[in-house]
Amino acid sequence: MGHELMGEYLSTQETAELLGIDYSTARRWLRAGKLPSDKIANRIFGRKAEIECKANELRGTISIEETAILIDRAPRTVNHLIIVDKKITAIKWMRRWFVFKDSVEKYLKDREDREAKNV
């Protein structure tokens, strides 16, 4: 690949590191078209600008499992708090929920305030 194009694309390894996912997952998603990519000289490269945009969107997020541990509830309850009660903010990408950590902190503070009022 020419040097002028290097700045526009990411290798599979760079894509994996940027998104915080496993190399094999990044490779599979790039090949399947789940991540924006182009085939150049018989190799798949991720489109840097679009992948960086998604990485920035996911920054500051945690998994459902991590959220469940933080709020001391079952993952099923976390799903309910996201989808039904809308008390925790999250985005769904690639069939997985990414929970915004600041919304979890706000939820915990609100819960503490409610418990303090009930005492």
C-alpha positions in Angstrom: 0.0 0.0 0.0 1.3 3.5 -0.9 2.4 5.8 1.9 -0.2 8.3 0.9 -3.0 5.8 1.8 -1.4 4.6 5.1 -2.9 7.5 7.0 -6.4 6.6 5.8 -6.4 2.9 6.9 -5.8 0.8 9.9 -4.3 -2.7 10.0 -6.3 -5.5 11.7 -4.1 -5.2 14.7 -4.5 -1.4 14.9 -8.3 -1.8 14.6 -8.4 -4.4 17.4 -6.3 -2.2 19.7 -8.4 0.9 18.9 -11.7 -0.8 19.6 -10.4 -2.8 22.6 -11.3 -6.1 21.0 -9.4 -9.3 20.2 -7.4 -9.5 17.0 -9.4 -12.5 15.7 -12.7 -10.6 16.3 -11.4 -7.5 14.5 -10.3 -9.7 11.6 -13.7 -11.5 11.4 -15.7 -8.2 11.6 -13.5 -6.5 9.0 -13.9 -9.5 6.6 -17.6 -9.8 7.2 -18.2 -6.0 6.6 -19.3 -5.4 10.1 -16.6 -2.7 10.3 -16.0 -0.3 7.5 -13.1 -1.6 5.4 -11.6 -1.8 2.0 -9.7 -4.6 0.3 -6.3 -3.3 -1.0 -3.7 -5.5 -2.7 -5.6 -8.6 -1.4 -5.5 -7.4 2.2 -8.4 -6.0 4.3 -7.8 -2.6 5.9 -10.2 -0.8 8.3 -11.2 2.7 7.3 -9.5 4.8 9.9 -11.8 7.8 10.2 -15.0 5.7 10.6 -13.4 3.2 13.1 -11.9 6.1 15.1 -15.4 7.6 15.3 -16.9 4.4 16.7 -14.0 4.0 19.1 -14.7 7.6 20.4 -18.3 6.8 20.8 -17.5 3.7 22.9 -14.9 5.4 25.0 -16.1 5.6 28.6 -18.3 2.5 28.4 -18.3 -0.7 30.3 -20.0 -4.1 29.7 -23.3 -5.3 31.2 -21.4 -7.7 33.4 -19.1 -4.9 34.8 -22.2 -2.8 35.4 -23.9 -5.6 37.2 -20.9 -5.9 39.6 -20.8 -2.1 40.2 -24.5 -1.9 41.1 -24.7 -5.2 42.8 -27.5 -6.6 40.6 -27.9 -9.4 38.1 -27.1 -8.7 34.4 -30.8 -9.3 33.6 -31.7 -6.4 36.0 -29.1 -4.2 34.2 -30.8 -4.9 30.9 -34.2 -3.9 32.5 -32.7 -0.7 33.8 -31.4 0.2 30.3 -34.3 -0.9 28.1 -37.4 -0.5 30.3 -36.7 1.9 33.1 -34.2 4.0 31.1 -32.3 4.7 34.3 -28.9 3.8 32.8 -27.7 5.0 29.4 -26.2 2.6 26.9 -25.7 2.0 23.2 -26.1 -1.3 21.4 -23.4 -2.2 18.9 -22.7 -5.5 17.3 -25.4 -7.2 19.4 -23.7 -6.1 22.6 -24.6 -3.4 25.1 -22.0 -0.7 26.0 -23.0 1.1 29.2 -21.9 4.6 29.8 -20.0 4.6 33.1 -21.1 8.1 34.0 -24.7 7.0 33.8 -24.0 4.1 36.2 -22.4 6.6 38.7 -25.4 8.8 38.4 -27.7 5.8 39.0 -25.7 4.8 42.1 -25.9 8.4 43.5 -29.6 8.6 42.9 -30.1 5.2 44.6 -28.1 6.4 47.6 -30.2 9.6 47.8 -33.4 7.5 47.7 -32.1 5.2 50.4 -31.1 8.1 52.6 -34.6 9.6 52.3 -36.1 6.3 53.4 -34.1 6.1 56.6 
